[in-house]
Amino acid sequence: MKGKRSQARESALKALYQLDITHDAPEEALRIFFRHHRVPPSSQPFVSGLVCGTVERMKEIDTLLSKYATNWTLERMAIVDRNILRLGVYELLYGQKTPPKVVINEAVELAKGYGTSDSGKFVNGVLDAIHKGQAAVSETSEA
């Protein structure tokens, strides 16, 4: 059985997928999403935070994805993979101190459940590269 945070990430992925297709305002999309999906009220703030935070920082996130997803454009990525990556990058860089290993593992599990047979490896590779790249940038700026 999945934990509450894993289920919330799954809901956030579904909402981001919906937003990627509809281009609705995040708040409106979440209101509709919560009305049609069973998301416990205690998890809704976490889901909303992930979705709104990801959308708010989408430009920065997509720039990183374009840089680290070698030989892939955002448009060429499967919608589900793109949104798993966006969610993972948001949580890696701006999340509430969830360990990077946990963020990457959660993203890989989402990819395995919702993507293709290669999605897990793809998501793992891109998120790991971003994590290592950002860690190197942090070390350089602190020195």
HUBELFEN-V893685 format. One record per residue. N is the residue number from 1. RES is the residue in three letters. PHI is phi in whole degrees, -180 to 180 (NA if undefined). NEAR is the number of other ideal C-beta (glycine too) atoms within 12 Angstrom. D_CENTER is the distance of its C-alpha to the mean C-alpha in whole Angstrom. Layout:
# HUBELFEN-V893685
n=N res=RES phi=PHI near=NEAR d_center=D_CENTER
n=N res=RES phi=PHI near=NEAR d_center=D_CENTER
This chain:
# HUBELFEN-V893685
n=1 res=MET phi=NA near=5 d_center=21
n=2 res=LYS phi=-78 near=15 d_center=17
n=3 res=GLY phi=-76 near=15 d_center=17
n=4 res=LYS phi=-60 near=19 d_center=16
n=5 res=ARG phi=-67 near=26 d_center=13
n=6 res=SER phi=-63 near=25 d_center=12
n=7 res=GLN phi=-65 near=26 d_center=13
n=8 res=ALA phi=-66 near=34 d_center=12
n=9 res=ARG phi=-63 near=41 d_center=8
n=10 res=GLU phi=-62 near=34 d_center=10
n=11 res=SER phi=-64 near=34 d_center=11
n=12 res=ALA phi=-61 near=45 d_center=8
n=13 res=LEU phi=-60 near=42 d_center=7
n=14 res=LYS phi=-61 near=34 d_center=10
n=15 res=ALA phi=-68 near=41 d_center=11
n=16 res=LEU phi=-64 near=44 d_center=8
n=17 res=TYR phi=-60 near=29 d_center=10
n=18 res=GLN phi=-60 near=29 d_center=13
n=19 res=LEU phi=-64 near=32 d_center=13
n=20 res=ASP phi=-63 near=31 d_center=12
n=21 res=ILE phi=-89 near=15 d_center=16
n=22 res=THR phi=-89 near=17 d_center=18
n=23 res=HIS phi=61 near=13 d_center=17
n=24 res=ASP phi=-72 near=19 d_center=18
n=25 res=ALA phi=-68 near=16 d_center=18
n=26 res=PRO phi=-55 near=29 d_center=15
n=27 res=GLU phi=-64 near=17 d_center=17
n=28 res=GLU phi=-67 near=19 d_center=19
n=29 res=ALA phi=-62 near=30 d_center=17
n=30 res=LEU phi=-67 near=33 d_center=16
n=31 res=ARG phi=-59 near=20 d_center=19
n=32 res=ILE phi=-67 near=19 d_center=20
n=33 res=PHE phi=-58 near=28 d_center=17
n=34 res=PHE phi=-66 near=26 d_center=18
n=35 res=ARG phi=-70 near=13 d_center=22
n=36 res=HIS phi=-104 near=14 d_center=21
n=37 res=HIS phi=-127 near=24 d_center=19
n=38 res=ARG phi=-85 near=15 d_center=20
n=39 res=VAL phi=-118 near=29 d_center=18
n=40 res=PRO phi=-56 near=16 d_center=20
n=41 res=PRO phi=-53 near=13 d_center=21
n=42 res=SER phi=-70 near=12 d_center=20
n=43 res=SER phi=-94 near=25 d_center=16
n=44 res=GLN phi=-60 near=26 d_center=16
n=45 res=PRO phi=-62 near=21 d_center=16
n=46 res=PHE phi=-66 near=30 d_center=13
n=47 res=VAL phi=-61 near=37 d_center=11
n=48 res=SER phi=-60 near=27 d_center=13
n=49 res=GLY phi=-62 near=29 d_center=12
n=50 res=LEU phi=-64 near=44 d_center=8
n=51 res=VAL phi=-67 near=42 d_center=8
n=52 res=CYS phi=-65 near=27 d_center=11
n=53 res=GLY phi=-64 near=28 d_center=10
n=54 res=THR phi=-63 near=41 d_center=7
n=55 res=VAL phi=-65 near=33 d_center=10
n=56 res=GLU phi=-61 near=20 d_center=13
n=57 res=ARG phi=-106 near=26 d_center=11
n=58 res=MET phi=-55 near=28 d_center=10
n=59 res=LYS phi=-62 near=15 d_center=13
n=60 res=GLU phi=-64 near=21 d_center=13
n=61 res=ILE phi=-63 near=35 d_center=9
n=62 res=ASP phi=-65 near=27 d_center=11
n=63 res=THR phi=-63 near=17 d_center=14
n=64 res=LEU phi=-64 near=29 d_center=13
n=65 res=LEU phi=-62 near=40 d_center=11
n=66 res=SER phi=-63 near=24 d_center=15
n=67 res=LYS phi=-72 near=20 d_center=16
n=68 res=TYR phi=-95 near=28 d_center=15
n=69 res=ALA phi=-89 near=33 d_center=14
n=70 res=THR phi=-59 near=14 d_center=18
n=71 res=ASN phi=68 near=11 d_center=20
n=72 res=TRP phi=-130 near=23 d_center=17
n=73 res=THR phi=-98 near=13 d_center=17
n=74 res=LEU phi=-60 near=26 d_center=14
n=75 res=GLU phi=-66 near=13 d_center=16
n=76 res=ARG phi=-81 near=14 d_center=17
n=77 res=MET phi=-70 near=28 d_center=14
n=78 res=ALA phi=-61 near=24 d_center=14
n=79 res=ILE phi=-55 near=25 d_center=12
n=80 res=VAL phi=-66 near=30 d_center=10
n=81 res=ASP phi=-63 near=38 d_center=9
n=82 res=ARG phi=-59 near=38 d_center=8
n=83 res=ASN phi=-77 near=41 d_center=6
n=84 res=ILE phi=-64 near=47 d_center=4
n=85 res=LEU phi=-64 near=46 d_center=5
n=86 res=ARG phi=-59 near=47 d_center=4
n=87 res=LEU phi=-61 near=49 d_center=1
n=88 res=GLY phi=-63 near=48 d_center=4
n=89 res=VAL phi=-64 near=44 d_center=6
n=90 res=TYR phi=-57 near=37 d_center=6
n=91 res=GLU phi=-70 near=41 d_center=7
n=92 res=LEU phi=-62 near=41 d_center=9
n=93 res=LEU phi=-92 near=30 d_center=11
n=94 res=TYR phi=-127 near=26 d_center=11
n=95 res=GLY phi=-69 near=28 d_center=10
n=96 res=GLN phi=-89 near=18 d_center=14
n=97 res=LYS phi=62 near=11 d_center=15
n=98 res=THR phi=-72 near=27 d_center=13
n=99 res=PRO phi=-57 near=14 d_center=14
n=100 res=PRO phi=-53 near=26 d_center=13
n=101 res=LYS phi=-60 near=17 d_center=14
n=102 res=VAL phi=-69 near=23 d_center=13
n=103 res=VAL phi=-59 near=36 d_center=9
n=104 res=ILE phi=-64 near=32 d_center=10
n=105 res=ASN phi=-61 near=27 d_center=12
n=106 res=GLU phi=-62 near=36 d_center=10
n=107 res=ALA phi=-65 near=48 d_center=7
n=108 res=VAL phi=-62 near=31 d_center=10
n=109 res=GLU phi=-63 near=27 d_center=12
n=110 res=LEU phi=-62 near=39 d_center=10
n=111 res=ALA phi=-63 near=36 d_center=10
n=112 res=LYS phi=-65 near=23 d_center=14
n=113 res=GLY phi=-80 near=23 d_center=14
n=114 res=TYR phi=-118 near=27 d_center=13
n=115 res=GLY phi=-99 near=28 d_center=13
n=116 res=THR phi=-89 near=18 d_center=17
n=117 res=SER phi=-66 near=12 d_center=19
n=118 res=ASP phi=-97 near=17 d_center=17
n=119 res=SER phi=-61 near=30 d_center=13
n=120 res=GLY phi=-60 near=26 d_center=13
n=121 res=LYS phi=-65 near=18 d_center=15
n=122 res=PHE phi=-62 near=33 d_center=14
n=123 res=VAL phi=-62 near=44 d_center=10
n=124 res=ASN phi=-59 near=30 d_center=12
n=125 res=GLY phi=-63 near=27 d_center=14
n=126 res=VAL phi=-69 near=38 d_center=12
n=127 res=LEU phi=-66 near=42 d_center=10
n=128 res=ASP phi=-63 near=27 d_center=13
n=129 res=ALA phi=-63 near=26 d_center=15
n=130 res=ILE phi=-65 near=37 d_center=13
n=131 res=HIS phi=-59 near=31 d_center=13
n=132 res=LYS phi=-66 near=18 d_center=17
n=133 res=GLY phi=-64 near=24 d_center=17
n=134 res=GLN phi=-71 near=25 d_center=16
n=135 res=ALA phi=-64 near=17 d_center=18
n=136 res=ALA phi=-66 near=14 d_center=21
n=137 res=VAL phi=-63 near=16 d_center=21
n=138 res=SER phi=-62 near=15 d_center=21
n=139 res=GLU phi=-63 near=11 d_center=24
n=140 res=THR phi=-66 near=10 d_center=26
n=141 res=SER phi=-73 near=9 d_center=26
n=142 res=GLU phi=-81 near=8 d_center=27
n=143 res=ALA phi=-74 near=7 d_center=30
